[in-house]
Amino acid sequence: MNIPFVKMSGAGNDFVVVDNRSGIISDAPSFSRKVCDRRFGIGADGVLLLENSKTTKFTMKYYNADGSNAGMCGNGGRCLAKFAFDLGITGGNKFTFEAFGHTYETYRYDDTSYELHMIDPFGLVLNQKIQLHNRIIEGNYINTGTDHSVIFLDANIELGSLTAVDIFGIGRSLRYHEVYKPLGANINFVSKTGLNSIEIRTYERGVEDETLACGTGSVASAIISSLRYGMNSPVSVKVKSGELLTISFKRKGEAFYNVYLKGGAIRTFTGNYELP
């Protein structure tokens, strides 16, 4: 069986994208594990499936490279929005889609720039003291559609700079830490770069490695940076790929609402995957 796909990138976060309105993919976790393999498959951080919706323009289904389904993907949402627009099913530059029980409003600025109205973040826990081997790491938890821990390097100077920190080793250990059980969390390492700007690197669960960008992680990092440093909206977030994501929001105390994620979404190539 040949399955048409589009390979897409959202700020370096890469995806295999399939129009699944006909139900051609019935076992999405298995499909994701096969196609995301960077040696024996197409290679990607995850799979995006566009499916039918009764209430919005389409439904987004997202699966990590390991086949897990752990929550919203902000970069993936922008890529699927572009994919849907290119298919001609959005009805214009402003539209909605559903994902993981929520409705996401989307705005298309141009062919490669999209903005998502994200859910209001919840579950905030600040200044967690996490015992990791022989050290204490200070982290901050928040859910922006999926679970995130934000680690400020100026509060954890023993970890080194953003370029020197052991993303894989520390990130993996924290991702599986008992504090974040049972699902675990994505781990974001953050460095302040300006009055309203930060730079981040992210270890993503489900990919089980550092990715070039994380949309919901950028949202989480921007929001907690607002609390820590008094940053005002919009916050500019530089990700590992070197691209910039823009996070805007309204804030009342420790509550955040009207959160928007803006950034790039591009098609890199198309093809057909032969599924046995």
Disulfide bonds with the S-S distance in Angstrom:
none
